[in-house]
Amino acid sequence: GRVVLRKRLTRHQLLRFFAQHPPALIGMEACGSAHHWGRELEKLGHQVKLMPASYVKPFVKRNKTDGHDAEGCCEAVKRPSMRFVRVKSIAQQCERGLQRSRDLLVRQRTQLMNAMRGLLAEMGIVAGQGLIGFAKLAAIVKDKDKAIPPELLPCLEMMLRQWQGLETETRRLEALIVKRVKQNEPMRRLMGAPGVGPLTAHATLAAVGDASQFRSARDFAAWLGLTPKQHSSGNKLRSAGISRQGDKALRRLFILGASATLRQARNRPDRASPWVNAILARRPVKVAVVAQAAKTARIVWALLVSGESYRATPRAA
């Protein structure tokens, strides 16, 4: 536990320094470019362990400085109960880049839709929610409706052109993701699980990589933030909703898939599993959606670890 060296290194000096250093355990925060440095340091023979910054923070003393952060990492990496982040491969990060690029375009597209809705609503022009309602507003702008003041029309036309460009690029990225899924056997297997489509299958493999890093299906669901949040003391056990920890984008895809599964079950209960019908009967819809998402996450983990295809539970006669 004794400090043997304190040294500040630049980015250009880092690899040169560790190339001359004997193999060692290196603890780092899982922040921007951490996976790149982790891969490079592992090539030099070192053992790299990445840790979430929120887990390192309790070990940082007083003021935040680079030196205190380094000390905190040294303390945290030695804790037997510390949870680590697996170093991602370049291929895995490329797939993550596809997902994040699509998420960015979708957010920008939604922002433009909301901005146009707001401006048109001030002129008394409104439409229903969703893309169908927005298509009506887009048609009004294209037709240069008289209800739109001439001073405002150029702004709306500009935003509509931007929206159309984002829509086109989003579809191109989605088509590329679907193509990747068709070429990847594990991703194709995941699509057999209820509520798992190409986007969810692709995002799961891109985020998880090796599912064996999770000890159980529950650990995987907890990593996604789909398990109850505990706030207990003594003999009082309290659970308040789900933890919402982990990858927000991936959790959202599981929730959307579960919503679609339960919507089908409500429309066709005769084709739904007994478990789905039972939970819909005794719990609110939103609670049932989260439960289905957590169950789907467990199924996905089992498929990744076992390498098998999904087999649905036979329905009761």
KOLKOL-487743 format. One record per atom (N, C-alpha, C, O, CB): x, y, z. Coordinates in steps of 0.05 Angstrom, whole numbers, plus 5000, padded with zeros to 4 digits. Glycine has a CB too. Layout:
XYZ
...
This chain:
501649765000
500050005000
501750255000
500550475000
498250005023
504350235000
506050475001
506350594973
506650454953
508850395012
506250864971
506551004946
509550994938
511251084953
505551304948
510050894914
512850874904
513451084882
515751124876
513350594894
511351194870
511851384849
509451574845
507151484845
512451244822
510051824842
508052034834
509152174809
511252294810
507452234858
507752144788
508752264763
506452344745
504552194740
510652054748
506652584734
504652684715
505552624687
507852684679
504152994719
503852494671
504452424643
502552554624
500152584630
504452114640
503552624601
501852724579
500852484563
501752254568
503352924560
498952524546
497852314529
500152184513
500151934509
495652414511
501952334503
504052234486
506152074502
507551904491
505452454471
506352134528
508351994545
507251734557
508751564566
509252184566
504651704558
503351494573
504251214564
505251064580
500351514572
503951154539
504550884529
507550834531
508450614536
503650854501
509151034526
512051004527
512950934556
514750764560
513551254518
511551054576
512251004604
511450714611
513050574623
510851204622
509050634604
508150364612
509450144596
509449914604
505150344610
510450204572
511950004557
514549924571
515449704567
512550114529
515650104587
518150054602
517549964630
519449904645
519850294602
515049944638
514249874665
513549574666
512349474647
511950044675
514349434687
513549154690
510549124690
509149304698
514749024715
509448884682
506548844682
505348914709
506348824730
505948554674
503149064709
501949164734
498949164731
497849144709
503049444741
497649204754
494749244754
494149544752
495149704768
493449124781
492649624732
492049904727
489049944730
487449824716
493049984698
488350124747
485550204751
484950474739
486450664744
484850194781
482850494724
482050744711
479050784713
477550594714
483050744682
478251034712
475351094710
474451034682
475851084662
474851394718
471950924680
470850854654
469551114642
467151144643
468650634657
471251284631
470351534620
471151554591
471851344579
471551784636
471051784579
471651814551
474451714544
476451784557
471452104543
474751554523
477151434512
478451224531
480651134525
479251654507
477051154553
478250964571
478550684558
480550544564
476450934596
476650614541
476850344528
479250344509
480550134506
474250284513
479750564495
482150574478
484650534494
486350364486
482250844463
484950684516
487450654532
487550374545
489650254548
487550864553
485250264552
485150004564
486249794544
487849614552
482349924572
485349814519
486349624499
489349654494
490849454492
484849664472
490249904493
493149944488
494849844511
497049734506
493650244483
493949894535
495549804559
495449494561
497449384570
494349934584
493249374554
493149074554
495048964534
496248744539
490248974549
495449094511
497348994492
500248994503
501948844494
497249174466
500749174522
503349194535
503748994557
505848984570
503849474545
501648824563
501848624583
500748694610
501048544629
504648544586
499548934613
498449014638
495548914642
494148854622
498449324641
494648894667
491948824673
490349084678
490949224697
491748624698
488349134661
486849384663
484149334674
482749154665
486749524635
483349494694
480649474705
479349754705
480349934717
480649354734
477149774690
475650024688
473450024709
472149824714
474550064660
473050254721
471050284742
469250524736
470150724727
472350314770
466650494742
464850724739
465750954756
466550914779
461950654746
465751194746
466751434761
465151464787
466351554807
466551684744
462551404786
460951434811
461851244833
461451304857
458051394805
463051014826
464050834846
466850914856
467550834878
464150544834
468251064841
470951154849
470651404867
472351444885
472751224825
468651564863
468351814877
468551794907
469851964920
465751944870
467351594920
467551574950
470351544960
470951594984
465951344960
472251464943
475051424952
476751664947
479151664954
476151184937
475651874935
477152124929
476952304954
474752364963
476052264904
479252394964
479352554988
479252844982
480552944964
481852485004
477652984997
477453274995
477153384967
475453294952
479853405008
478853574960
478553714934
479153524911
480853344913
480353954933
477753574888
478253414865
480653514849
480653734839
475753404846
482753354848
485053414832
485853154817
484952944824
487453524850
487653184798
488552944783
489952744803
489652504800
490453024761
491552854821
492852684841
490952544859
491252304864
494852854857
488952684869
486952554886
485352354871
484652144882
485152774899
484652414846
483252214830
484851964826
483751744827
482552334802
487451994821
489251754818
489351594843
489251344843
492051844810
489551734866
489551584892
486851444896
486851214905
490051784915
484651574889
482051434891
481851194874
480850984883
479851634884
482951204850
482950964832
484650744844
483850504843
483951044804
486950814856
488650604868
487250474891
487450224895
491250734878
485750624907
484350504930
482050334920
481550114930
483350724949
480450444901
478050304892
478650044878
477249844882
476450484873
480750034861
481349794845
482049554863
481849334854
483549854826
482949604888
483749384905
481349274922
481749074936
485949474924
479049404920
476749314937
475549064925
474949054901
474649544938
475248854941
474148604931
471248634921
470348474904
474248394952
469748824932
466948864924
466549054901
464349104892
465348954947
468749164890
468549364868
467449224843
468148994837
471249494863
465849374828
464749274803
466149404780
466549654780
461649324801
466949244761
468649344739
467149344713
465149204709
471249184737
468249494694
467149514667
469049374648
471449424648
466749814659
467949184633
469549034614
470649224592
469149384581
467948804602
473149194585
474349354563
473149264537
473249034530
477449334563
471949454522
470649394497
472649374474
474649514473
468449604491
472049194455
473649164431
472949394412
470949534414
473248894418
474749424391
474149624371
471649564356
470049744350
476549644351
471249304349
468749234335
466249294351
464249394341
468848934328
466449244377
464149294395
463549594396
461249684396
464649194423
465649764397
465250044398
464250154371
462850364371
467850184406
464950034349
463850114324
460850064323
459350234313
465249964300
459949834333
457149784334
455749984353
453450074347
456549494344
457050044375
455850244393
455650524379
453750674384
457650274419
457650584363
457550834348
455150854330
453951064327
460150864332
454450624317
452050624300
449550684317
447850854308
451750344287
449350564340
446950604357
446850894366
444751024365
447050414380
449051004375
449151274386
448551474364
447351684369
451751334399
449551424340
449051604318
446051614311
444951824306
450651524293
444851374311
441951374306
440451514328
438551674322
440951084304
441151474353
439851604376
440051914373
438152054378
441051514402
442452004364
442752294361
440952404339
439652614343
445752354354
440752264317
439052354295
436152354303
434552534296
439452184270
435352154318
432552134328
431852374346
429752484345
431951864342
433752434364
433352664383
433152924367
431353084373
435652674403
434852964348
434753204332
432253224316
431053434313
437253224314
431353004305
428852994290
426453064308
424653214299
428452714278
426452954332
424253014351
424253314359
422153434361
424552844376
426653424363
426853704370
425653884348
424254074354
429753784375
426253824323
425153974301
422153954299
420754144295
426453894275
421153714303
418253664303
416853834325
414853964320
417553374307
418053834349
416853984371
416954284366
415154434373
418253914397
419254374354
419554654349
417454744328
416254964331
422354724338
417054594307
415054664287
412254654298
410554824292
415254474263
411654454315
409054434327
408454684344
406354804344
408854184345
410554774360
410155004377
409655254361
407955414368
412655034394
411155294340
410855544324
408155544310
406755754309
413055564303
407255314299
404655304286
402355324305
400255434299
404455044270
402755214330
400655234350
400055524357
397755594363
401355074375
402155694357
401755984362
400056114341
398956324346
404456114364
399955994317
398356104296
395655964294
394056004276
399756074269
395055794314
392455654315
392355404298
390255304292
390355834306
394655304289
394755064272
395854834289
398154834297
396555114246
394254634294
395054414311
394254154296
392654144278
393654424339
395553934305
395053664294
395553464316
396653524337
396853614269
394753214310
395053004330
397952934335
399753024321
393552754321
398352764355
401052684363
402252484343
400752374326
401052574391
404852444344
406152244328
406752344300
406252564293
404452004327
407952154285
408752224257
406352274239
406552434221
410451994246
404152144244
401752184228
400752474231
400152604211
399451984235
400652564256
399752844260
401753034249
400953244238
399452894290
404352974251
406353164241
406253174210
406853374199
409153074250
405652944198
405452944168
403353144159
403653274138
404752664158
401153174174
399153374167
400253664169
399753834152
396653344185
401853714190
403053974193
405054024170
405254244160
404454004220
406653814163
408553844141
407153914115
408154084100
410253594138
404853794110
403353854086
402354134086
402354264065
400953654083
401554234109
400654514111
402954704104
402554904091
399554574139
405354644114
407654824109
408354804079
408955014067
410054734126
408354564068
409054544039
407054694022
407854814002
409054244031
404554694029
402454824013
402455124018
400855274006
399754714019
404155224036
404255514043
401455614051
400455804040
405355674019
400355474070
397655544079
397455844087
399355954098
396855374103
395155964081
394756254086
394756314115
395256544123
392256344073
394256114132
394256164161
397056204172
397356304195
392955934176
399056134157
401856174165
402756454156
402756504132
403755954154
403656624174
404556894166
406956874147
408656694152
405357064191
407257044127
409457034109
412157064122
414156954113
409157244087
412257214145
414757244159
415756994172
418156954176
414357464181
413856814179
414556564193
415056334174
416456144181
412356484212
413956344150
414056124131
416956034124
417455794124
412656194106
418856214119
421556124112
422855964135
424255774129
423356364106
422356034160
423455884182
422255594183
423755404187
422856024209
419655574179
418455314179
419355144156
419854904159
415355344178
419655264132
420655114109
423455014113
424154784106
420455284084
425155184126
427955104132
427954864151
429354664147
429455334144
426354874172
426254664192
425154404180
426054184186
424654744216
423254434162
422054194149
424154064131
424353814130
419654274132
425754214117
427954104100
429953954118
430853734111
429354314084
430654074140
432453944159
431253684169
432653474172
433254124182
428753684176
427353454186
427353224165
427852994172
424453514195
426853294141
426753094119
429552974115
429852734111
425853224093
431653144117
434353034116
435052844138
436252634134
436353264115
434252914163
434652744186
433152484183
434052274190
433952884212
430652504173
429052264169
430352074149
430451824154
426252334159
431452174128
432852014108
435251874120
435751634116
433552184083
436952034134
439351924146
438751714167
440251524171
441152144157
436651764183
435851574204
435051304191
435851094201
433551684220
433551314169
432751064156
435150924144
435250674145
430751124133
437151074135
439550944124
441050804146
442050574142
441351154111
441250934170
442650804192
441150554201
442350344207
443050994215
438550574202
436950344211
437250104191
437349874199
433950414214
437250174165
437649964145
440449834149
440749584146
437350074117
442449994155
445149884160
445149704185
446449494185
447150114163
443749784206
443649624230
442249354224
443149144233
442149774252
440049364209
438649114202
440448934186
440448694190
436049184186
442049044168
443948884152
445948754170
446648524167
445349064131
446948904190
448948794209
447748564224
448948354229
450049004228
445248594233
443848384248
443548134232
444047914242
441148484258
442848164207
442547924189
445147774186
445147534181
441448014162
447347914188
449947784184
451147674210
453247554210
451947984172
449747724233
450847644259
449047434271
446647484277
451047884278
450047184274
448346964284
447247014312
444946964316
449946704283
448947094332
447747144359
445547354359
443647334373
449947234378
445847564342
443747774341
441147654329
439047714339
444648014324
441447484309
439047364298
437647184318
435147174319
439847194273
439147044335
437946874355
436447044376
434246964385
440046714369
437447274383
436147444402
433447534393
431647584409
437847684409
433147564366
430547664356
428347464359
426047524354
430847724326
428947214368
426847024374
425547074400
423246984404
428046744374
426747224418
425547294444
423247494440
423347654422
427747404463
421247484458
418947664455
419747954458
421148024477
416847594476
418948124439
419448404441
422148494433
422948724438
418948494468
423748314421
426548384413
426548394383
426248194369
428548164424
427048644373
427348684344
430248734336
431948704353
425648914335
430748814311
433548854303
434949064319
437349024326
433548934274
433649284325
435049504340
435849404368
438049464377
433149744342
434049264382
434549164409
436748954408
438548954425
432049054422
436648774389
438648564387
441448684382
443348604394
437948364365
441548874363
444049004357
445149164380
447549144387
443749184332
443449314393
444249484416
445249304439
447149384453
442049664425
443949074443
444748904466
447548794462
449248804480
442748674468
448048684438
450748574433
452848794433
455148744442
450848424406
452149024423
454049244422
454749344450
457049414456
452949484406
452849334468
453349434496
454549224514
456249284531
450749534508
453648974510
454448764529
457048614520
458848574537
452248554531
457148544495
459448384486
459248104497
457747944486
462148524495
460848044517
460847774529
458947774553
459447894574
463747704539
456647634550
454647624571
455547464596
454247494617
452047514561
457647304593
458547144616
459747324638
460247224660
460546944607
460247574633
461247754654
459147804675
459747884697
462048024642
456547734669
454447754690
454047474702
453847274687
451847854677
453947464728
453747204742
451047074737
450946824738
454247244771
448947224733
446347114731
444547294713
445347514707
445047064758
442247184706
440347344690
439447584706
438947804695
437947174682
439047554732
438247784749
440348004749
439648234749
437647684778
442847924750
445048124749
444848284723
445348534723
447747994751
444248154701
444048294675
441648484676
441848714667
443748094652
439348394687
437048574689
437548804708
436649024703
434548414699
439048754729
439848974747
441649174734
441449414738
441148854773
443549074717
445349244703
443749434684
444649654679
447349084687
441549334673
439849494656
438149684671
436849864659
438149314639
438049654698
436349834714
433449754715
431749924719
436550114703
432949494711
430149394710
429349244735
427249124735
429749214686
430949254756
430249124781
429549334802
430249564799
432648944791
428049254823
427149454843
429449594856
431549484862
425449314864
429049854862
430950014876
430549974906
428350024916
430750314869
432649894920
432449844949
433050084965
434950234960
434349614956
431450134986
432050345006
431250235033
429150305044
430450614999
432950055044
432249905067
434049975091
436250075087
432449605062
433049925115
434549985139
433649785160
431249765166
434250275148
435549645173
434849455193
433049235182
433749115162
433449595216
430849195195
428948985186
426849095167
425048955158
427548865210
427049355161
425049475143
426149465114
428149585107
424549775151
424649315098
425449285070
423549455052
421149415053
425348985061
424749635037
423149815021
424149804992
426549824987
423250105032
422249764974
422849774945
421149994933
418750014937
422249494932
422450164917
421050394905
421650414876
423650544868
421750654920
420050284859
420550294830
423050154822
424350024838
420550584821
423850194797
426250074787
428550264790
428150504794
425949994757
431050164789
433350324796
434050524773
435250734779
435750144801
433350464749
433950634725
437050684723
437850894714
432550904728
438550484731
441450504728
442250384701
440650264687
442950364751
444750434693
445750304669
445150454643
444750704644
444650024667
445050314621
444850424595
441950504590
440150334587
445750224573
441450764589
438650864586
437450794559
435150714557
438651174589
439150824538
438150764511
437350474508
435250414496
440250844490
438950294519
438350004517
435949934533
434249774525
440849834526
435750054557
433450004574
430850104560
428749964562
433750144602
431050324547
428650434533
427750234511
425350194507
429250704520
429650114497
428949924476
427549674488
425649574476
431449834460
428549584510
427149354523
424349434532
422549274530
428849254547
424049674543
421349764551
419449784528
417149704529
421550044566
420449894505
418749924481
417949654471
415649604463
420250084460
419849464471
419249194462
417149054480
415348924470
421749024461
417449094506
415548984525
412749114521
410748974524
416449024554
412649374516
410149504511
408649384487
406249344487
410549804507
410249334466
409049214442
408048934448
405848854438
411049204419
409548774463
408748504470
406048504486
404248344481
410948364487
405848684506
403448694522
401048814507
398848734512
403948854548
401648994488
399449094472
398248874455
395748864452
400449324454
399948704444
398948474429
397348284447
395348174439
401248324415
398348244472
397048064490
394348164498
392448004501
398748024515
394048424501
391448544509
389448514485
387048484490
391748834517
390448534461
388648514438
388048224432
385748154423
389948634413
389948044436
389547754431
390347594455
392447454454
391047664406
388847594477
389647444501
389847144497
391247004511
387647504524
388347044477
388446754471
391146664461
391846434462
386246684452
392646854449
395246784438
397546854457
399946794451
395646924411
396946984479
399047074498
399646844517
398046664521
398147324513
401946854530
402746654550
401146694575
400246914581
405746674556
400746474591
399246504616
400546704635
399146844650
399046234630
403146724635
404546914653
403747194646
403247354664
407546874651
403747264620
403047534612
400147594619
399647814629
403447564581
398347414614
395547464620
395147494650
393547664659
393747234610
396647344666
396347354695
397347624706
396047744723
397847124709
399647714696
400747964706
399048204697
398848404711
403648004698
397848194673
396148404664
393548414681
392348624684
395448364635
392748184691
390248174706
390548284734
388648394746
389247884708
392948264746
393348344774
394948594778
395048694801
394548114789
396248694757
398048924761
397249144741
396249084719
400948844758
397849404747
397549614727
399149574702
401249424703
398249894740
398349684680
399649634655
402549714655
404249564645
398149784632
403249944666
406050034666
407749854683
410049804676
406150324676
406749754705
408249564721
408649304706
410849184707
406749514748
406549224692
406748974676
408849004654
410248814647
404048894664
408949244642
410949294620
413749264631
415449134618
410549574608
414349374654
416949354666
417649064673
419848974669
417249534691
415648924684
416048644690
416748474665
418448304666
413648524704
415248534644
415848394619
418548464608
419948294597
413648464598
419348714610
422048804601
424248654617
426248564606
422349104604
423848634643
425748494660
425948204653
428048084652
425048524690
423648084647
423547804639
424947764612
426447564609
420647694638
424447944594
425847924568
428847954571
430347814557
424748144549
429748124589
432548154593
433747894604
435947824596
433148384614
432347764621
433347504632
433547294609
435447134608
431547404654
431447294592
431547114569
433847164551
435246984542
428847124554
434347424545
436547504528
439247414540
440947304525
436547804524
439547444566
442047354578
442447054575
444546964569
442147434608
440246904579
440446614577
441146534548
442646344544
437746484585
440046664529
440646604501
443546664494
444846504480
438746754482
444546884505
447346954499
449346754512
451346684500
447947234509
448746674537
450546504551
450446214541
452446084538
449846504581
448046114535
447645844527
448245794498
449045574489
444845744533
447946004481
448245974453
445945834439
446145754416
450745824447
443745804453
441345664443
439345864431
439646104435
440045494464
437345764417
435245934406
432945934426
432645754443
434245824379
431246134424
429046164443
426845964437
426045914414
427846454441
425845834459
423645654457
421445754475
421845754500
424545354465
419245834464
417045944480
415745724497
415645484488
414946074462
414745794520
413445604537
410745524524
409245694515
412845714565
410245264521
407745174508
405345294522
405145304547
407544874508
403445394506
400945504518
399145284528
399245054518
399445674497
397645354548
395745154560
393545094539
392745274524
394545264586
392644844539
390644764520
387944884527
385944834513
390444454518
